[in-house]
Amino acid sequence: MSKDNSSKLIETNLIHGGSERSQFWETSEAIYMNSGFTYESAEQAAARFNGDEPGFVYSRYANPTVNMFEERLRLLEGAEAIRTTSSGMAAVFLALASFLKAGDHLVAARALFGSCLYIAETVLPRFGVETTIIDGCDLTAWKEAIKPNTRAFFFETPTNPTLEIIDIAAVAEIAQKHDIEVVVDNVFATPLYQSPLELGATVVTYSATKHIDGQGRALGGAVLARQEFIDEYVHDFHRHTGPSLSPFNAWTLLKGMETLSLRVDKATENAAHLADLLSNQKKINHIRYPHHKSHPHYDIAKKQMKKGSTLLAFEVEGGQQAAFNLANKLETILISNNLGDAKSLITHPTTTTHRSLTEEQRLNLGITPGMLRLSVGCEAIEDLEKDLLNALS
């Protein structure tokens, strides 16, 4: 049995939302680690497949543990409907490919994670979807890119790794006048600090691998939207193409959500402190943190993000070798291409996450050889501060 948690506050729903207990009334949600289900009769099987009776038929379609995770995240986001996937990139592809078709036009911001840019620029055009890449921070560029066949806007904010801020409400207002879907990747801000649907977006995607798990254990993704969008486009596409989330990963993500606000709040507090620290270091050319007053889009970030979240970027004077030297001298902060973890992680985007871009593309995005992306974790701030200062010296 499950309880109605729709009226509960965020912190309560992160622990109890979506829970379905079996006849054993377990405290921790059960893992239904099975692929199929049985029926009391052939008539019941027929009724379930026909949609006349509720129940599960196959875990590629739906699973009790996966359903619990979906409902918990849906309550947190405030969306009408949700489908989860095996990874964040599967979620991005599902959100776009499920409704775009040959002859449609997609407008995407240029500051995208490399794999997202690959989907927009390479995969979708193979199937006849025209794509235009623009500067997402330029509202005029969104207006000028619209064509009669434009069906979707796609962007992330804050962006990876330069932490540009795109005005969700302003872009959504442009889209609404032309009946265009607005798909927002909300990974960096997390559902705790930014609510794209409330700001006018129509579809939100997540890599649940990041903050939602946040402990380096499991892959997962999610697409959230209005019920009509999920029913008309996502539901069948998801069932028949098979990007299903495993029940074990769904259970791991459920456990991650129980501590989501604790971890992200602590990491955000640390990130804001380190942004102030690094902004005053002579060997750092500049820093980027959404809620730091030096950020060029500070006013927009303060308007649409409750807090600055856990990521910051900075440029080390001396280019790539200086950035490598700093990263190599760190002891508490680990070198990794992941983010949103309880552990602090540092990344050199030019040679890892964004290496597939041309040098011109990287420089146009502000990704310089000396740039490092720091995903701040939950360690003692004194240890993080000491680690960075030792590496800088």
Secondary structure, DSSP 8 states (H G I E B T S, - for coil): -----TTS-HHHHHHHTT----TT--SS------SB---SSHHHHHHHHHTSS---SBTTT--HHHHHHHHHHHHHHT-SEEEEESSHHHHHHHHHHTT--TT-EEEEES---HHHHHIIIIIHHHTT-EEEEE-TT-HHHHHHH--TTEEEEEEESS-TTT-----HHHHHHHHHTTT-EEEEE-TTTHHHH--TTTTT-SEEEEETIIIII-SS----EEEEE-HHHIIIIIHHHHHHH-----HHHHHHHHHHHHTHHHHHHHHHHHHHHHHHHHHT-TTEEEEE-TTSTTSTTHHHHHHH-SS--SEEEEEETTHHHHHHHHHHH-SSSEE-S--S-SS-EEE-GGGTTTTTS-HHHHHHHT--TTEEEEE--SS-HHHHHHHHHHHH-
